[in-house]
């Protein structure tokens, strides 16, 4: 019998939290409560619970998949991203196809809503058959005190608990950062109550103007979020490193001005990959058109197609070839991390695609679900 899928309501919040805790503690008995990990997501309102699709047995919730819409800005590119999270099934209800049904259901909803791409963290062997492929151009640079000059004497650095900070303080830098997401100040505050205590670091000049900010989490090297001009951000990182042994900053190499500086200041840099799924092929590449316009060589063109999908996209002024890839290979073509000719069997005549792809994609850590 086909399972009945429904949208969770505010009144389901506590029951869903209990089901999630039980499901995840099968493999990890000390897994934290989800209300502690995601206080911004698990609010007992219909609006907050609407992204959760659930299945019941005998009236009780036994399975869930959450799909969370995020508007992501990367320079001139604006993407509608869906984060997938809380993929779960109660132990007694496993093996009945509930996860398969919920993931297909979430994909249909995300596609119908006009989403461009979906993001999730998890094992490739579980999610590739649903169209998610390991990919991404995010870099993680690890900074040590010895790699950075001392903090600028012209900047005064302060710190405060992020959970009680006034988000309006950082809003001008947050909203104008070339890499940011659309959230309300209220949501920003709730996100920075996630899990272990988080610290908001502020760097101001001699006139008191805010030049850079960063958010870090207790006992973690990761910079969850940052903003400000590059020189001030590096100086702020140097100040933070007087309090802890290392920092890890996520960035897009070669796309944003800060990235080259972070790369040069790092002890080492590695790729950070996630599972990405194309939701609407044509609208996705249309969203990236500002970058594609700059990268496409003159007098070159190609028609891209996903096998089994009637949509095609022509890049360039003329197209003399069609490149058809399966859904997973198309993700790898668009988002790397390797260039197309290193990752795929691309015809030599299309080697110029290495100048175009991979496209930048980075979801700030503070937005992960």
CORWODA-V856801 format. One record per run of one state. SS is the DSSP state (A for helix, B for strand, O for the rest). FROM is the first residue (numbers start at 1). LEN is the number of residues. Records with the same first field share a line. If there is no record, write none. Layout:
SS->FROM-LEN / FROM-LEN
This chain:
O->1-4 / 8-2 / 25-9 / 38-8 / 50-2 / 58-2 / 75-2 / 90-1 / 94-4 / 113-4 / 121-3 / 131-2 / 148-8 / 165-2 / 170-1 / 177-2 / 182-3 / 192-6 / 205-5 / 218-4 / 229-1 / 241-5 / 253-4 / 266-2 / 279-2 / 288-1 / 296-5 / 307-5 / 317-5 / 326-1 / 336-4 / 344-4 / 356-9 / 368-2
B->5-3 / 52-6 / 60-15 / 77-13 / 117-4 / 133-12 / 156-6 / 179-3 / 198-7 / 210-8 / 222-7 / 246-7 / 268-11 / 301-6 / 312-5 / 322-4
A->10-15 / 34-4 / 46-4 / 91-3 / 98-15 / 124-7 / 145-3 / 162-3 / 167-3 / 171-6 / 185-7 / 230-11 / 257-9 / 281-7 / 289-7 / 327-9 / 340-4 / 348-8 / 365-3
